[in-house]
Amino acid sequence: MNESPGIISNVDSITPSLNESTAKIQEIFTNTPDLIIRKLYIKQTGEQAAIIYMDEMTDKTILNHDVLAPLQLESGNPSEDFITTVGYVKPYSKWEDLKRSIMIGYSVLFIEGRSEAYVLDTKGIPQRAIEDPQQEPSLKGAHQGFIENGSQNIAMIRRYVADKELKLKRYIVGTRGQTAVSLLYLEDVVDPELVQVLEKRIQSIDVDAIINTGELVEFIEDQPLALLPQIITTERPDTAASQILQGRCVVVVDGSPSVVVAPVTFMSFFQTVDDYSSRWSISSFLRSLRIFAFFVAIFLPGFFISVISFHFEIIPMKLLLTLGESRGQVPFPPFVEAIIMELTLEMLREAGVRLPAPIGQTVGIVGGIVIGQAVVQAGLISNVMVIVVAFTAIASFIIPNQDMAAAVRLMRFMMMVLATWFGFIGLVVGMMTIVGRLITLNSLNTSYSTPIAPFRPVDWKDTLLRLPLWMMNTRPISTRSRQTRRQGNSREWKEKD
């Protein structure tokens, strides 16, 4: 179902009577004081007309200058040469089309004696200015983030991908909210089956409304019960454009400051825009560091619990004496220690997010220092456990994707339970379970663990390491793009020297 701007789902047609039409509008929009019905005369033809719009969703400057003034002061015949100067004018004859048009900010012009009404683009929905992305900051990348206006977000993507092959399909999702959802892709690059799969899943959504991209993701991802995210949401236009150029699809939800990128792989969650604006050696080191942090954030507390509870014989004697002295006065087993500290850390993290930014930072820093020092002095927690939990928290902060970082925090608690019951054996079983899950997951029918499993060496140029850009001549195989060639020999000048 394409939106332009409404959907036709009602056979109730408009009558030529202006009074009946305005009465019908008042019947549809009962108890709606912000609905404005203004009657007027078209100067050239002498016809009686009525302009109908939502007060706070309409740009009054456009309405007065480009609609009302031409109709009342200038000449012209609306049936042949529509004299309003707005960019979008389209006649509709179904009430359902007009109802949706009014609700999303369009104005509707009724003219006496005509069995159709004119929808005018006078939308003026309040929106914020384009700002630096909050969740995905960049040192060298652009400082522009998506906003809550879907049209503006599409325009920002088109700025990076100024290609006629960039296609746009628009749908209406929701029986009440009727949110505009747009699908963007490069037609000559993307796999047609991928577009069909996404289109089918979006059109099958039957809900009251879609408020943000997070809700859309839950409806279209392959396995929504899995802890690991299978679809990326980004608030960066340059990231979205880069993914489109690789052969992926981007879904823009009107009213949400982030867009959906699909399909993705596990390694996609550890890539940032700065990886491609820094030297390849630095980017490779930082990416490897993120992968290392991923495993540290999951297994470090469980590893410490296993060593203290089951395998203390592997600890050097001097370190063992230090640990014994640290834990001598602690009344709790290592698992309870870890749970107390991890839950405290999660509460501090949540408090810092929910409070205003200046206060949240203060609560996070002061709360962490005060609580950490107090519990150690009280003998409730050992100082070594505080160090382990702090190092684990730092490792989780390195993971650039927030959805993946949240999944890591949950998996950490599971590893702690396994380590408490079975020691190293429990950790090994936990790791094997995670690896097995990675292999079996899919992202829009694409293997989640590629290029590791299935093993595709040609795609390893941009996984654990990021090789120089001039070596990445092909698009990732995981996208199944029709055009595998991404670039030519950009360093041909070197061969001629």
C-alpha positions in Angstrom: 0.0 0.0 0.0 1.8 3.1 -1.2 1.1 6.4 0.5 0.5 9.5 -1.6 -0.5 10.9 0.9 -3.4 8.6 1.9 -4.8 5.1 1.3 -8.0 4.2 -0.5 -10.0 1.9 1.7 -13.5 3.5 1.7 -16.0 3.6 -1.2 -17.9 6.5 0.4 -17.5 9.2 -2.2 -17.6 13.0 -1.8 -20.9 14.7 -2.7 -21.0 17.9 -4.9 -22.8 19.8 -2.1 -20.4 22.0 -0.1 -22.7 22.1 2.9 -23.0 18.3 3.0 -19.2 17.9 2.7 -18.5 20.3 5.6 -21.2 18.6 7.7 -19.6 15.2 6.9 -16.2 16.5 8.0 -17.7 17.8 11.3 -19.3 14.4 11.8 -16.0 12.6 11.2 -14.0 14.9 13.5 -16.2 15.3 16.5 -14.8 16.9 19.6 -11.9 18.2 17.6 -11.6 21.9 18.5 -8.4 22.4 16.5 -10.1 21.5 13.2 -10.6 24.7 11.2 -13.3 25.1 8.6 -13.1 28.4 6.7 -15.5 29.2 3.9 -14.5 31.6 1.1 -15.3 32.6 -2.5 -13.0 32.0 -5.4 -12.7 35.4 -7.1 -12.3 34.4 -10.7 -15.2 31.9 -10.8 -17.4 33.1 -8.0 -17.6 29.6 -6.7 -18.2 29.0 -3.0 -15.5 26.9 -1.3 -14.2 25.8 2.0 -10.7 25.2 3.2 -10.3 22.6 6.1 -7.2 21.9 8.1 -5.8 21.1 11.6 -4.7 24.3 13.3 -1.4 23.2 14.9 -0.4 20.9 12.1 -0.6 23.4 9.3 2.0 26.1 8.2 0.0 29.3 8.4 2.4 31.2 6.2 2.0 28.7 3.4 -1.7 28.5 3.9 -2.2 32.3 3.7 0.4 33.1 1.1 0.1 30.2 -1.3 -3.5 29.1 -0.9 -5.9 31.8 0.5 -4.3 34.8 -1.2 -4.3 33.3 -4.8 -7.8 32.0 -4.5 -9.3 35.3 -3.2 -7.1 37.9 -4.8 -5.8 36.4 -8.1 -7.4 35.0 -11.3 -7.5 31.5 -12.6 -9.7 28.4 -12.9 -9.0 25.7 -10.3 -10.4 23.0 -12.5 -7.8 23.6 -15.3 -5.0 25.7 -14.0 -4.9 25.4 -10.2 -3.6 28.8 -9.1 -2.4 27.9 -5.6 1.4 27.9 -5.5 1.9 25.0 -3.0 4.1 22.2 -4.2 1.6 19.3 -3.8 -2.0 19.5 -5.2 -4.0 16.4 -5.8 -7.7 15.7 -6.2 -9.4 13.0 -4.2 -12.9 11.7 -4.2 -12.9 9.3 -1.2 -13.5 10.3 2.4 -10.8 8.0 3.8 -8.1 9.7 1.7 -9.3 13.1 2.9 -9.5 12.1 6.5 -5.9 10.9 6.6 -4.7 13.9 4.7 -6.2 16.3 7.2 -4.7 14.2 10.1 -1.2 14.4 8.8 -1.2 18.2 8.2 -2.5 18.7 4.7 -5.3 21.2 3.9 -8.4 20.1 2.0 -10.2 22.4 -0.4 -13.9 21.7 -1.2 -15.6 23.6 -4.0 -19.4 23.8 -4.5 -20.6 21.5 -7.2 -17.6 19.3 -7.5 -17.5 15.7 -6.4 -13.8 15.8 -5.5 -11.7 17.8 -3.1 -8.2 19.1 -3.5 -5.5 18.1 -1.0 -2.8 20.8 -0.6 0.6 20.4 0.9 0.5 22.9 3.8 2.1 20.6 6.5 3.8 22.5 9.3 4.3 19.9 12.0 6.6 21.2 14.7 10.1 19.7 14.5 13.5 20.2 16.2 16.6 21.4 14.5 19.2 18.9 13.1 21.7 18.2 15.8 24.8 16.1 16.5 23.8 12.4 17.1 23.6 11.7 20.9 24.0 7.9 20.8 26.6 7.7 18.0 29.1 10.5 18.4 31.9 10.8 15.9 35.3 12.5 16.0 35.8 12.9 12.3 32.4 12.1 10.8 29.5 14.5 10.0 27.8 16.1 12.9 24.2 15.6 11.6 21.7 13.2 13.1 18.2 12.2 12.0 15.2 14.0 13.4 11.6 13.1 13.9 10.5 14.2 10.4 10.6 11.3 7.9 10.9 13.5 4.8 13.8 15.4 6.2 15.5 12.1 7.1 15.1 10.8 3.5 16.5 14.1 2.2 19.6 13.7 4.4 20.2 10.2 3.0 19.7 11.5 -0.6 22.3 14.1 0.0 24.9 11.3 0.4 23.5 9.0 -2.3 22.6 11.4 -5.1 21.8 8.5 -7.6 18.7 8.0 -9.7 18.9 4.3 -8.7 18.0 5.2 -5.1 14.4 4.1 -4.9 11.8 4.8 -2.3 8.7 2.8 -1.4 6.3 4.2 1.1 3.7 2.3 3.2 1.2 3.2 5.8 1.4 1.1 9.0 -1.2 1.2 11.8 -5.0 1.3 11.7 -5.1 4.4 14.0 -1.8 6.1 14.0 -1.2 5.3 10.3 2.6 5.9 10.4 4.4 6.5 7.1 7.2 3.9 6.7 9.6 4.4 3.8 11.9 1.7 2.3 15.1 3.0 0.6 17.5 0.9 -1.5 19.7 1.0 -4.7 17.6 -0.8 -7.3 20.5 -1.9 -9.4 22.5 -3.1 -6.4 20.1 -4.6 -3.9 19.0 -8.2 -4.0 15.3 -8.1 -5.2 14.4 -11.0 -2.8 15.6 -8.8 0.1 13.2 -6.0 -0.9 10.3 -8.5 -1.3 11.0 -10.0 2.2 11.1 -6.6 3.8 8.0 -5.4 1.9 6.0 -8.4 2.9 6.9 -8.1 6.6 6.1 -4.4 6.7 2.8 -4.8 5.0 1.8 -7.7 7.3 2.0 -5.5 10.4 -1.5 -5.1 11.9 -1.3 -2.8 14.9 -2.9 0.5 16.1 0.2 2.5 15.4 4.0 2.3 15.1 5.6 5.0 17.3 9.3 4.3 16.8 11.8 2.1 15.0 12.2 -0.2 18.0 8.6 -1.3 17.6 9.0 -1.9 13.9 12.1 -4.0 14.5 10.3 -6.4 16.8 7.7 -7.1 14.0 10.2 -7.7 11.2 13.2 -9.4 12.7 13.6 -13.1 12.2 13.8 -14.2 15.8 12.5 -11.6 18.2 12.9 -13.8 21.3 16.7 -14.0 20.8 18.8 -11.8 23.1 21.2 -10.7 20.3 19.8 -7.9 18.1 19.5 -8.9 14.4 18.8 -5.5 12.9 20.7 -2.2 13.5 19.1 1.1 14.2 21.2 4.2 13.5 20.7 7.9 14.0 23.4 8.9 11.5 22.6 9.7 7.9 26.2 8.9 6.8 26.0 5.5 8.3 22.6 4.8 6.6 24.0 5.9 3.3 27.1 3.7 3.6 24.9 0.7 4.3 22.7 1.4 1.3 25.8 1.6 -0.9 26.9 -1.8 0.4 23.6 -3.3 -0.9 21.4 -3.1 2.2 18.0 -1.6 2.8 17.1 1.3 5.1 13.7 1.7 6.6 12.6 5.2 7.7 9.8 5.6 10.2 8.1 9.0 10.3 8.3 10.4 13.8 11.4 8.5 14.8 14.9 10.0 15.0 16.6 6.7 13.9 16.3 4.4 10.9 16.5 0.6 10.5 19.3 -1.1 8.5 18.9 -4.6 7.3 20.2 -7.2 6.8 23.3 -7.1 9.1 25.8 -9.5 10.5 27.3 -9.9 14.0 30.4 -7.9 13.0 28.2 -4.9 11.9 27.5 -4.1 15.5 31.2 -3.3 16.1 31.8 -1.0 13.2 31.6 2.8 13.5 31.7 5.7 11.1 35.1 6.7 12.5 36.6 3.4 11.3 36.5 4.7 7.7 37.7 8.2 8.4 40.8 7.1 10.4 43.9 5.3 9.2 43.3 1.6 8.7 45.9 0.5 11.3 44.2 2.6 14.0 40.7 1.4 13.0 41.8 -2.2 13.0 43.2 -1.9 16.5 40.1 -0.2 17.8 37.8 -2.8 16.2 39.8 -5.6 17.7 39.6 -3.9 21.0 35.8 -3.8 20.8 35.7 -7.5 20.0 37.9 -8.2 23.0 35.7 -5.9 25.2 32.7 -7.9 24.1 34.1 -11.1 25.6 35.5 -9.4 28.7 32.1 -7.8 29.4 30.4 -11.2 29.2 32.9 -13.5 30.9 35.1 -11.6 33.3 32.8 -11.7 36.4 32.0 -15.3 35.7 35.7 -16.1 35.3 36.5 -14.4 38.6 33.7 -16.3 40.4 35.0 -19.6 38.9 38.6 -19.0 40.0 37.6 -18.0 43.5 35.0 -20.8 44.0 36.5 -23.8 42.1 39.9 -23.2 40.6 41.9 -21.2 43.0 44.9 -23.5 42.5 45.7 -21.7 39.2 46.2 -18.4 41.1 49.9 -17.5 41.9 50.6 -17.8 45.7 51.3 -14.1 46.2 48.1 -13.1 44.4 46.2 -15.8 46.3 47.3 -14.3 49.6 46.2 -10.9 48.5 42.8 -12.2 47.4 42.4 -14.1 50.6 43.2 -11.0 52.7 40.7 -8.9 50.6 37.9 -11.4 51.1 38.7 -12.3 54.6 36.0 -10.2 56.2 33.4 -10.5 53.4 30.4 -12.5 54.6 29.0 -13.3 51.1 30.1 -15.8 48.5 31.6 -14.4 45.3 28.4 -14.8 43.3 26.4 -12.7 45.8 29.2 -10.1 45.8 29.1 -9.9 42.0 25.3 -9.7 41.9 25.2 -6.9 44.4 27.8 -4.8 42.5 26.4 -5.5 39.1 22.8 -4.6 40.2 24.1 -1.5 41.8 26.0 -0.6 38.6 22.9 -1.1 36.5 20.8 1.1 38.8 23.4 3.8 38.6 23.5 3.5 34.9 19.7 3.7 34.6 19.6 6.7 37.0 22.1 8.5 35.0 20.1 8.0 31.8 16.8 9.1 33.3 18.0 12.2 35.1 18.8 15.4 33.3 22.3 15.3 31.8 24.2 17.4 34.3 22.6 15.7 37.3 22.9 12.2 35.7 26.7 12.6 35.2 27.1 13.7 38.8 25.0 10.8 40.1 27.0 8.3 38.0 30.4 9.5 39.1 29.7 10.4 42.7 27.4 7.5 43.3 29.9 5.0 41.9 32.8 6.4 44.0 30.9 6.8 47.2 29.1 3.4 47.1 32.2 1.5 46.0 34.3 2.9 48.8 31.5 2.5 51.4 30.8 -1.1 50.7 34.5 -2.0 50.8 35.0 -0.2 54.1 31.9 -1.9 55.5 33.4 -5.3 54.6 30.4 -6.2 52.4 32.3 -6.4 49.2 36.0 -7.1 48.5 38.0 -4.4 46.8 39.1 -7.0 44.1 35.4 -7.5 43.2 34.9 -3.8 42.8 37.9 -3.7 40.4 36.5 -6.6 38.4 33.0 -5.0 38.1 34.5 -1.6 37.2 36.7 -3.2 34.5 33.6 -5.1 33.2 31.6 -1.9 33.0 34.3 -0.1 31.1 34.4 -3.0 28.6 30.7 -2.8 28.0 30.9 0.9 27.4 33.3 0.3 24.5 30.7 -1.6 22.5 29.4 1.0 20.1 25.9 -0.3 19.5 23.5 0.2 22.5 21.3 -2.8 21.6 24.3 -5.1 21.5 25.7 -3.6 24.8 22.3 -4.3 26.5 22.3 -7.9 25.3 25.9 -8.3 26.7 24.8 -7.2 30.1 22.0 -9.8 30.2 24.4 -12.6 29.0 26.8 -11.6 31.7 24.4 -12.5 34.4 23.8 -15.9 32.8 27.5 -16.6 32.7 27.8 -15.6 36.4 25.1 -18.2 37.3 26.8 -20.9 35.2 30.2 -20.1 36.8 28.7 -20.4 40.3 27.3 -23.8 39.5 29.9 -25.4 37.4 33.0 -23.2 37.3 35.1 -23.2 34.1 32.9 -26.0 32.7 29.9 -23.8 33.0 31.7 -20.9 31.2 32.8 -23.2 28.4 29.2 -24.5 28.0 28.0 -20.9 28.0 30.5 -19.8 25.3 29.5 -22.8 23.1 25.9 -21.8 23.5 26.6 -18.3 22.4 28.7 -19.4 19.4 26.0 -21.9 18.4 23.4 -19.2 18.7 25.4 -16.9 16.5 25.7 -19.5 13.8 21.9 -20.3 13.8 20.7 -16.7 13.8 19.6 -15.0 10.6 19.0 -11.4 9.7 16.3 -11.2 7.0 17.2 -14.7 5.8 21.0 -13.7 5.8 23.4 -15.7 8.0 24.2 -13.6 11.1 27.7 -15.0 11.6 29.0 -14.5 8.1 31.8 -14.2 7.0 33.0 -16.5 9.8 30.3 -19.1 9.4 29.8 -19.7 6.5 33.5 -19.0 6.0 34.0 -16.3 3.3 37.6 -15.1 3.3 36.9 -12.4 0.7 34.7 -10.5 3.3 37.4 -10.6 6.0 38.8 -7.3 4.8 36.2 -5.5 6.9 35.6 -7.7 10.0 38.1 -8.2 12.8 40.4 -5.9 11.0 39.7 -3.0 8.6 42.1 -3.2 5.7 42.8 -0.1 3.6 39.8 1.2 1.7 41.5 0.9 -1.7 41.6 -2.9 -1.2 37.9 -3.2 -0.7 36.9 -3.5 -4.3 33.8 -5.6 -3.8 30.6 -5.4 -1.8 30.1 -7.8 1.1 28.8 -11.2 -0.1 26.4 -11.3 2.8 24.3 -8.6 1.2 23.8 -10.8 -1.9 24.0 -7.6 -4.0 23.5 -7.8 -7.8 26.5 -5.6 -8.4 29.5 -6.9 -6.5 31.9 -4.4 -7.8 32.1 -1.4 -5.5 35.2 0.4 -6.8 38.0 0.2 -9.3 41.7 0.6 -8.8 41.8 3.9 -7.0 45.6 3.7 -6.7 46.3 3.3 -10.4 48.4 6.5 -10.2 50.9 4.6 -8.0 51.5 2.0 -10.7 52.2 4.7 -13.3 54.8 6.5 -11.1 
